[in-house]
Amino acid sequence: MYNKSKELYKQAIKKIPGGVNSPVRAFKSVNMNPLYIDHGRGSKIYDVDGNEYIDYVGSWGPLIHGHCEPDIQNAIMEALKKGTSFGACTEKEIKFASLISDMYPSIEKIRFVNSGTEATMSAIRLARGYTGKNKIIKFDGCYHGHGDSFLIKAGSGVITFGIPGSPGVTPETAGNTLVAQYNNIDSVKNLITENKGQIAALILEPIMANAGLILPINNFLENLRNLTEEAGILLIFDEVITGFRIAPGGAQEYYGISPDLTTLGKIIGGGLPVGAFGGKKEIMDYLAPEGPVYQAGTLSGNPLAMAAGLKAVTMLKNGLAYKKLDQLGAMLENGLKSNLEKLSIPYSFNRVGSLMGLAFTKQKVVDLKTAMSSDAVFYSKYFKEMLKMGIYLAPSAYEAGFISTAHNEEDIEKTIRASYQSLKSAI
């Protein structure tokens, strides 16, 4: 069934570390060799062996409009005719910056970079330079890319492979990263008290989406905003995943919280590599060439990514897409829950709009500890059964799922039917 993929993996392992260019793609946690994808169209992807799958990964979130969306492709092609990169300013950078600022009132100024990791690294450097303080607070299980400061008790592939940190991160760097527990405001208060006057910023995913999916509870985000303001600590929302995913203004619009800085990625590239960080004018003006904090990138704001992102985000501006995404999300959630309850399988299901997470556990998932109680062995069985039935889920028990506007009710109904049979086979 996967013969060509197996052969390609044999070739890849000889020249690429682990055979992959990003660890979760290795399919290790589901005890398989990776699939090799040939192409995608709409809500579907097709592997090199000709198998068709309804895709709930969506390139890990960027493809909110599905694969090969015609208007986005046309925007890329028009930009391509003029050139791929100039290392110089273009008009689209200004148009895109203005559009994002209109949709995110907290972002008075923004700088484009090339990845979410680059965005978070730059935001932290800017926060330290602006405040003159060295320490940051992050949360257990939140993933902010592979920058040194963020690999202490991180989510995503770090927990998928059971890595508590990473060799190569110096003790000094680790010592400046304080770790709190998501949804536990007291853990944050204690760190602030113990490190009074030393903390530059607190960074978090406002919705944790790299340990499955974990939603804020008990006014957690509002309490964080109040705490950081009182202590003179910059609040950074990492909206690389949630940005434009759950509302036109992301999680900060959805929850009514205004951070000092925001990091973005994924959707704002329309499927091409991109990242951005932005926030209050007085903070952003601390960046070179206006201020002393240096950050640069040869391909930052490149014409292809700007064209694709500008089109993708413009298509979301009126907010109509989110109604469809939420309806499809609710339909899938209700169907999956019904299957799980019929089969008496313990579960925790979290969803907001088109972003969702299923954990096979008796505990309600509210933080990393409860997320880790999910039965990863059972998920591996379920994943492989779903794959056989033409449903592509994340190849890890600790990743979120995504719906696109290209999905339809037929896709959802097929997925629900496949889920019931897959759960029965996995028991």
Secondary structure, DSSP 8 states (H G I E B T S, - for coil): --HHHHHHHHHHHHHSGGGSSSGGGG-GGGTS----EEEEEBTEEEETT--EEEESSGGGTT-TT-BT-HHHHHHHHHHHHH-S--SS--HHHHHHHHHHHHH-TT-SEEEEESSHHHHHHHHHHHHHHHH---EEEEETT----S-GGG-TT--THHHHTT-SS-TT--HHHHHTEEEE-TT-HHHHHHHHHHTTT-EEEEEE-SSB-SSS-B---TTHHHHHHHHHHHHT-EEEEE-TTTTTTSSTTHHHHHHT---SEEEEEGGGGTTSS-EEEEE-HHHHTTBTTTSSB----TTTT-HHHHHHHHHHHHTTTTSHHHHHHHHHHHHHHHHHHHHHHHTT---EEEEETTEEEEE-SSS---SHHHHTTS-HHHHHHHHHHHHHTTEE--SSTTS-EE--TT--HHHHHHHHHHHHHHHHHH-
